[in-house]
Amino acid sequence: MELLVLYLIIGFAIIILLLFFYLIFKKIHEKIRERIKKKYLMEVNAYIDNLISMLDIENSYEREINKIRNIMKDKIRREIIEERIIYHFGKIKKDKKLKLSKLCEDIGLVEYEIKRLKNKNIHQVALACKNLGEFRSKKAIQPLLNLVPHPSTDIKYNALLALAKIGDETAFLESFRKLSETIPLSERSLIEIVDSFEGDKLYIYKTLIHSEDDFISSIFIKSAGNHREAALVDDIALFLNSSNKEKRLAALKALGNIGDNKYVDIIIELLNDKEWEVRAMAAKALGQIKDSRALLPLVKALSDPQWYVRYNSAYSLVSIEGGLDMVKLVLQGNDRFAKDIIVATLETTYGLNKLIEYDLIDNKSPRLLDLLEDYIAKRKKEAMA
């Protein structure tokens, strides 16, 4: 038994020692690699910068293609070339990106990254997707589409983001058709992908907000709202009466962001929706749209059973012109629910300085600030009793 324990100790010691030597080797290797990279960096970057500066000149780099391909046989120098080209993609204008994308195809960078998509290492595949997106080459479309159903969320996300940057409308529509047949990404990730699309966004929105997949439809409705696509107001408004809660929420959020008051009456009706989340979003949207027709309905919503509905209603009420007049009436009334949420909003969000400005303009007794302070004092007295 003692001999077995000794063998185990020796075995663990050997494993730890090997691990220690591996870490040392890896660190030394990284330092050597960094030194080599530093040695080539200025020379390769200057060469690529000069090449890119001549992109507007027709056939300016044809004689350089073989030279670059030979340079890229060295892994470190290829990495420098990739990094520098990606850097330029982030700086140049859209019309020049097409020429830079063609350069990436001609020198073999796109071909190289497409081959890397078959790597068994998930992280390497995800990185290849990312780089192909930066290169914006349509040659990468089909290989990227093939990866959309991939079980890895990292690969799926980077493949979709790459397709968004390439900006081909047909391919992007196809990618979301494939996505609806598999496990989708998070809402936040998908909205980020849609927001990044570099093609005809309006066409994409008009098509996919009507998707049969409720989740996908909601994503595109919200993204359209983020971009304040006023041309889509009528399309988005169709979903205010949807039986699907997420679609109603998405439509309210989008219309609030766009700020169009064309459908304010329907949004007011949604303050009575059976779902409290919809009522809360409707209250928030009305504050963004700032239409005076919402004042009385928002006062009524201050008594909603749900705190978030009351809070959004109070915040929206004070955001609309004429809202502080209604607040004054609320504080003079008997609805404690409404008073409490108004006080909380005025104290924490709206700011007392704005109340002072209002009283100076209103110049009527009682002052709004006095009503507020009297109610706060009354509540404190009740709490102490």
C-alpha positions as CSV (number, residue, x, y, z in Angstrom):
1,M,0.0,0.0,0.0
2,E,2.8,2.4,0.9
3,L,4.6,1.5,-2.4
4,L,1.4,2.4,-4.3
5,V,1.2,5.8,-2.6
6,L,4.8,6.4,-3.4
7,Y,4.2,5.6,-7.1
8,L,1.2,7.9,-7.1
9,I,3.3,10.7,-5.6
10,I,6.1,10.2,-8.1
11,G,3.5,10.1,-11.0
12,F,1.9,13.3,-9.9
13,A,5.3,14.9,-9.5
14,I,6.3,13.9,-13.0
15,I,3.0,15.3,-14.4
16,I,3.5,18.6,-12.5
17,L,7.1,18.8,-13.7
18,L,6.1,18.2,-17.3
19,L,3.4,20.8,-17.0
20,F,5.9,23.3,-15.6
21,F,8.3,22.6,-18.5
22,Y,5.5,23.0,-21.0
23,L,4.5,26.4,-19.6
24,I,8.1,27.5,-19.7
25,F,8.5,26.3,-23.3
26,K,5.2,28.0,-24.3
27,K,6.3,31.3,-22.8
28,I,9.7,31.1,-24.5
29,H,8.1,30.2,-27.8
30,E,5.7,33.2,-27.5
31,K,8.6,35.6,-26.7
32,I,10.6,34.4,-29.7
33,R,7.5,34.7,-31.9
34,E,6.8,38.2,-30.7
35,R,10.4,39.2,-31.4
36,I,10.2,37.8,-34.9
37,K,6.9,39.5,-35.5
38,K,8.4,42.8,-34.2
39,K,11.2,42.4,-36.7
40,Y,8.8,42.1,-39.7
41,L,6.1,44.4,-38.5
42,M,7.3,47.8,-39.8
43,E,8.5,46.4,-43.1
44,V,5.3,44.4,-43.9
45,N,2.9,47.2,-42.6
46,A,4.6,49.8,-44.8
47,Y,4.4,47.5,-47.8
48,I,0.7,46.8,-47.3
49,D,0.0,50.5,-46.6
50,N,1.6,51.4,-49.9
51,L,-0.3,48.8,-51.7
52,I,-3.6,49.9,-50.3
53,S,-2.9,53.5,-51.2
54,M,-2.7,52.5,-54.8
55,L,-6.0,50.6,-54.9
56,D,-7.7,53.4,-56.9
57,I,-5.1,52.9,-59.7
58,E,-6.3,50.1,-62.1
59,N,-4.2,46.9,-62.1
60,S,-1.8,48.6,-59.6
61,Y,-1.1,45.5,-57.6
62,E,-1.2,42.7,-60.2
63,R,2.5,42.4,-60.4
64,E,2.7,42.3,-56.6
65,I,0.3,39.3,-56.2
66,N,2.9,36.6,-56.4
67,K,5.2,38.5,-54.1
68,I,2.5,38.8,-51.5
69,R,1.6,35.1,-51.8
70,N,5.3,34.2,-51.2
71,I,5.4,36.5,-48.2
72,M,2.3,34.8,-46.8
73,K,3.9,31.4,-46.8
74,D,5.5,32.6,-43.6
75,K,2.9,32.2,-40.9
76,I,4.0,35.2,-38.8
77,R,4.1,37.6,-41.8
78,R,0.8,36.4,-43.1
79,E,-0.7,37.2,-39.6
80,I,0.8,40.7,-39.9
81,I,-0.7,41.2,-43.4
82,E,-4.1,40.0,-42.1
83,E,-4.1,42.3,-39.1
84,R,-3.0,45.3,-41.3
85,I,-5.7,44.7,-43.9
86,I,-8.4,44.3,-41.3
87,Y,-7.1,47.6,-39.7
88,H,-7.6,49.4,-43.1
89,F,-11.1,47.9,-43.5
90,G,-12.1,49.8,-40.4
91,K,-10.9,53.1,-41.8
92,I,-11.6,53.2,-45.5
93,K,-14.9,54.2,-47.2
94,K,-17.5,51.7,-48.5
95,D,-16.6,52.1,-52.2
96,K,-12.9,51.3,-51.5
97,K,-13.8,48.3,-49.4
98,L,-14.9,46.4,-52.5
99,K,-11.4,46.9,-54.0
100,L,-9.7,45.9,-50.8
101,S,-12.0,42.8,-50.7
102,K,-10.8,41.9,-54.2
103,L,-7.2,42.3,-53.1
104,C,-7.9,39.8,-50.3
105,E,-9.3,37.3,-52.8
106,D,-6.4,37.8,-55.3
107,I,-3.6,37.3,-52.7
108,G,-5.2,34.2,-51.3
109,L,-6.3,35.5,-47.9
110,V,-10.0,34.6,-48.5
111,E,-9.1,31.1,-49.7
112,Y,-6.9,30.6,-46.7
113,E,-9.6,31.5,-44.2
114,I,-12.2,29.4,-46.0
115,K,-9.9,26.4,-45.6
116,R,-9.6,27.2,-41.9
117,L,-13.4,26.8,-41.6
118,K,-12.7,23.0,-41.7
119,N,-10.4,23.1,-38.7
120,K,-11.4,20.9,-35.8
121,N,-10.7,23.6,-33.3
122,I,-13.9,25.6,-32.7
123,H,-12.1,28.8,-31.7
124,Q,-10.0,28.7,-34.9
125,V,-13.2,28.2,-37.0
126,A,-14.9,31.1,-35.2
127,L,-11.8,33.3,-35.8
128,A,-11.8,32.4,-39.5
129,C,-15.5,33.4,-39.7
130,K,-14.7,36.7,-38.1
131,N,-11.8,37.4,-40.5
132,L,-14.0,36.5,-43.5
133,G,-16.5,39.0,-42.3
134,E,-13.8,41.6,-42.2
135,F,-12.7,40.8,-45.8
136,R,-16.3,41.1,-47.0
137,S,-15.8,38.6,-49.9
138,K,-18.8,37.1,-51.5
139,K,-16.7,34.0,-52.1
140,A,-17.1,33.2,-48.5
141,I,-20.9,33.3,-48.5
142,Q,-21.7,29.6,-49.0
143,P,-19.1,28.3,-46.6
144,L,-20.4,30.7,-44.0
145,L,-24.0,29.7,-44.7
146,N,-23.1,26.1,-44.1
147,L,-22.0,27.0,-40.6
148,V,-25.2,28.7,-39.5
149,P,-26.7,25.4,-38.2
150,H,-23.5,24.6,-36.3
151,P,-24.2,23.6,-32.7
152,S,-21.4,25.9,-31.4
153,T,-23.0,29.4,-30.6
154,D,-19.5,31.0,-31.0
155,I,-19.3,29.7,-34.6
156,K,-22.9,30.4,-35.3
157,Y,-22.6,34.0,-34.1
158,N,-19.4,34.8,-36.0
159,A,-20.8,33.2,-39.2
160,L,-23.9,35.3,-39.0
161,L,-22.0,38.5,-38.2
162,A,-19.6,37.8,-41.2
163,L,-22.6,37.4,-43.5
164,A,-24.0,40.7,-42.1
165,K,-20.8,42.5,-43.0
166,I,-20.6,41.0,-46.4
167,G,-24.1,42.5,-46.9
168,D,-25.6,40.2,-49.5
169,E,-29.4,40.4,-49.0
170,T,-30.2,37.0,-50.4
171,A,-27.6,35.2,-48.3
172,F,-28.6,37.1,-45.2
173,L,-32.3,36.1,-45.6
174,E,-31.1,32.5,-46.2
175,S,-29.0,32.6,-43.0
176,F,-32.0,33.5,-40.9
177,R,-34.1,30.8,-42.6
178,K,-31.5,28.3,-41.6
179,L,-31.3,29.9,-38.1
180,S,-35.0,29.4,-37.5
181,E,-34.5,25.6,-38.1
182,T,-31.9,25.3,-35.3
183,I,-31.2,26.6,-31.8
184,P,-31.1,30.5,-32.1
185,L,-28.7,32.8,-30.4
186,S,-29.7,35.3,-27.7
187,E,-31.9,38.2,-28.6
188,R,-29.1,40.7,-27.8
189,S,-26.6,38.9,-30.1
190,L,-29.1,38.7,-33.0
191,I,-30.0,42.4,-32.8
192,E,-26.3,43.2,-32.8
193,I,-25.9,41.0,-36.0
194,V,-28.9,42.7,-37.7
195,D,-27.7,46.1,-36.7
196,S,-24.3,45.3,-38.4
197,F,-25.8,44.4,-41.8
198,E,-24.1,46.4,-44.5
199,G,-26.5,45.8,-47.4
200,D,-30.0,47.1,-48.2
201,K,-31.4,47.2,-44.6
202,L,-34.8,48.4,-45.6
203,Y,-35.4,45.4,-47.9
204,I,-34.2,43.0,-45.1
205,Y,-36.5,44.6,-42.5
206,K,-39.5,44.6,-44.8
207,T,-39.0,40.9,-45.5
208,L,-38.1,39.5,-42.1
209,I,-40.3,41.5,-39.8
210,H,-43.1,39.4,-41.4
211,S,-41.2,36.2,-40.8
212,E,-43.4,33.3,-39.6
213,D,-40.9,32.7,-36.8
214,D,-42.2,35.0,-34.1
215,F,-38.7,35.3,-32.4
216,I,-37.0,36.2,-35.7
217,S,-39.8,38.7,-36.5
218,S,-39.4,40.4,-33.1
219,I,-35.6,40.7,-33.6
220,F,-36.0,42.6,-36.9
221,I,-38.8,44.8,-35.5
222,K,-36.6,45.9,-32.6
223,S,-33.6,46.4,-34.9
224,A,-35.7,48.6,-37.2
225,G,-36.7,50.6,-34.2
226,N,-33.0,51.0,-33.2
227,H,-32.3,52.5,-36.6
228,R,-35.5,54.7,-36.5
229,E,-36.6,53.4,-39.9
230,A,-39.6,55.8,-40.3
231,A,-40.5,54.1,-43.6
232,L,-41.4,50.9,-41.7
233,V,-43.9,52.6,-39.3
234,D,-47.0,51.1,-41.0
235,D,-45.4,47.6,-41.2
236,I,-44.4,47.7,-37.6
237,A,-47.8,49.0,-36.4
238,L,-49.5,45.8,-37.8
239,F,-48.0,44.0,-34.8
240,L,-49.5,46.2,-32.2
241,N,-52.6,43.9,-32.3
242,S,-50.6,40.7,-32.6
243,S,-51.7,37.7,-30.5
244,N,-48.0,37.2,-29.7
245,K,-46.8,39.2,-26.7
246,E,-43.2,39.5,-27.8
247,K,-44.3,41.0,-31.2
248,R,-46.5,43.5,-29.4
249,L,-43.6,44.4,-27.2
250,A,-41.2,44.7,-30.1
251,A,-43.6,46.9,-32.1
252,L,-44.1,49.2,-29.1
253,K,-40.4,49.5,-28.5
254,A,-39.7,50.2,-32.2
255,L,-42.5,52.8,-32.5
256,G,-41.3,54.5,-29.3
257,N,-37.7,54.7,-30.7
258,I,-39.0,56.1,-34.0
259,G,-41.2,58.6,-32.2
260,D,-43.9,58.7,-34.8
261,N,-47.4,59.6,-33.4
262,K,-49.4,58.1,-36.2
263,Y,-50.6,55.1,-34.1
264,V,-50.7,56.8,-30.7
265,D,-54.4,56.0,-30.2
266,I,-53.7,52.2,-30.6
267,I,-50.7,52.5,-28.2
268,I,-53.0,54.3,-25.7
269,E,-55.4,51.3,-25.9
270,L,-52.5,49.0,-25.0
271,L,-52.3,50.6,-21.6
272,N,-55.2,48.2,-20.9
273,D,-53.5,45.1,-22.3
274,K,-53.9,41.9,-20.3
275,E,-50.1,41.5,-20.1
276,W,-48.4,44.0,-17.7
277,E,-45.2,44.0,-19.7
278,V,-47.1,45.3,-22.7
279,R,-48.8,48.0,-20.5
280,A,-45.4,49.0,-19.2
281,M,-43.9,49.2,-22.7
282,A,-46.9,51.2,-24.0
283,A,-46.5,53.7,-21.2
284,K,-42.8,54.1,-22.0
285,A,-43.4,54.5,-25.8
286,L,-46.0,57.2,-25.1
287,G,-43.3,59.2,-23.2
288,Q,-41.0,58.8,-26.2
289,I,-43.6,59.9,-28.7
290,K,-44.7,62.9,-26.5
291,D,-48.2,63.3,-27.8
292,S,-50.5,65.3,-25.5
293,R,-53.4,62.8,-26.2
294,A,-51.6,60.4,-23.9
295,L,-51.8,62.7,-20.8
296,L,-55.1,61.6,-19.3
297,P,-54.6,57.8,-20.1
298,L,-51.2,58.0,-18.4
299,V,-52.7,59.6,-15.3
300,K,-55.1,56.7,-15.2
301,A,-52.2,54.2,-15.6
302,L,-50.6,55.6,-12.5
303,S,-53.0,53.4,-10.6
304,D,-52.0,50.2,-12.4
305,P,-51.5,47.1,-10.1
306,Q,-48.0,46.7,-11.5
307,W,-45.2,48.9,-10.2
308,Y,-43.3,49.1,-13.6
309,V,-46.4,50.2,-15.4
310,R,-46.9,53.0,-12.8
311,Y,-43.3,54.0,-12.9
312,N,-43.2,54.2,-16.8
313,S,-46.5,56.1,-16.8
314,A,-45.2,58.6,-14.3
315,Y,-41.9,59.1,-16.1
316,S,-43.7,59.5,-19.4
317,L,-46.2,61.9,-17.9
318,V,-43.6,64.4,-16.8
319,S,-41.8,64.0,-20.2
320,I,-44.8,65.3,-22.2
321,E,-45.6,69.0,-22.5
322,G,-48.4,69.7,-20.1
323,G,-47.6,66.7,-18.0
324,L,-46.6,68.6,-14.9
325,D,-50.1,70.3,-14.9
326,M,-51.5,66.8,-14.6
327,V,-49.0,65.9,-11.9
328,K,-50.2,68.9,-9.9
329,L,-53.8,67.6,-10.1
330,V,-52.7,64.1,-9.1
331,L,-50.9,65.5,-6.0
332,Q,-54.1,67.3,-5.1
333,G,-56.2,64.2,-5.5
334,N,-56.8,61.1,-3.3
335,D,-55.1,58.3,-5.2
336,R,-52.2,57.2,-3.0
337,F,-50.9,54.8,-5.6
338,A,-50.6,57.6,-8.1
339,K,-49.1,60.0,-5.7
340,D,-46.4,57.6,-4.4
341,I,-45.1,56.8,-7.9
342,I,-45.2,60.4,-9.0
343,V,-43.2,61.4,-5.9
344,A,-40.7,58.6,-6.5
345,T,-40.2,59.7,-10.1
346,L,-39.9,63.4,-9.3
347,E,-37.4,62.8,-6.6
348,T,-35.1,60.2,-8.3
349,T,-35.4,60.7,-12.0
350,Y,-37.0,64.0,-13.1
351,G,-35.1,66.4,-10.8
352,L,-36.4,69.0,-8.3
353,N,-34.7,71.8,-10.2
354,K,-37.1,71.3,-13.1
355,L,-40.0,71.7,-10.6
356,I,-38.6,75.0,-9.4
357,E,-38.5,76.2,-13.1
358,Y,-42.1,75.0,-13.6
359,D,-43.3,76.9,-10.5
360,L,-41.6,80.1,-11.7
361,I,-43.4,79.8,-15.1
362,D,-46.7,78.5,-13.7
363,N,-46.9,81.2,-11.0
364,K,-50.1,79.7,-9.6
365,S,-50.9,78.6,-6.0
366,P,-50.4,76.0,-4.7
367,R,-46.9,75.5,-6.1
368,L,-46.1,72.0,-7.4
369,L,-42.9,71.9,-5.2
370,D,-45.0,72.7,-2.1
371,L,-47.5,70.0,-2.9
372,L,-44.7,67.5,-3.3
373,E,-43.0,68.5,0.0
374,D,-46.4,68.5,1.9
375,Y,-47.1,64.9,0.7
376,I,-43.6,63.7,1.6
377,A,-44.0,65.2,5.0
378,K,-47.4,63.6,5.4
379,R,-46.1,60.1,4.5
380,K,-43.2,60.4,6.9
381,K,-45.6,61.4,9.7
382,E,-47.8,58.4,8.9
383,A,-44.7,56.1,8.9
384,M,-43.7,57.3,12.4
385,A,-47.2,57.0,13.9
